[in-house]
Structures are given as structure tokens and as C-alpha cells.
Amino acid sequence: MKDLRSTIEEIAHAKPDQLRDGYLNRLRRLLRLRRDHFEELNEQGLRLLDRSIFAAYCDCIDIGQGDAAKSVLKDVRLTLSLTRASSR
């Protein structure tokens, strides 16, 4: 098992293409959380989650994966509740 220091060191020196899957998976996970828990969250919870989604999207753009991030955002299975949010 790796120790935490070596893991942090690897992340700090990772190239953007090595971070791609992690960043895109985080964006997918946040969108799933929003979709699956939309009805349970109050306005503040939704705002916090939306800011996290935006930050994850910006991280993808920063590593040159903007098109892949846009594709994730367009995935209807992940963003179903986003359209319901406007009716709230």
C-alpha cells in the first residue's frame, strides 16, 4: 500500500491527460448526486452542489478537457433534474 505522501506527490506531478478520468468522473458523480437527491435538497444545498459542479467543470477546462466536460453535461441520464430545477 502506498503512503499518503507518495500519492500526493504523484498527483502534484501528474500531467493533464493523467488527471482526465478523475476530473471527468468527479463531474459525473456530482451530476448524479444532484439528479438523485434533487428532491431532498433545499435551495442552499442545491446552490452548493451547483457550485461544486461548476468548479469540476472549470477543472476539466483547465486541463484541456472542455469538450469532454460539455459532453458529460449534455448526458441526459446525468442531468435530468437540471431541467426540473427551473420549475422549482
MOHUFEN-V46141 format. One record per run of one state. SS is the DSSP state (H for helix, E for strand, L for the rest). FROM is the first residue (numbers start at 1). TO is the last residue. If there is no record, write none. Layout:
ss->SS from->FROM to->TO
ss->SS from->FROM to->TO
This chain:
ss->L from->1 to->3
ss->H from->4 to->12
ss->L from->13 to->15
ss->H from->16 to->40
ss->L from->41 to->42
ss->H from->43 to->62
ss->L from->63 to->65
ss->H from->66 to->74
ss->L from->75 to->75
ss->H from->76 to->85
ss->L from->86 to->88
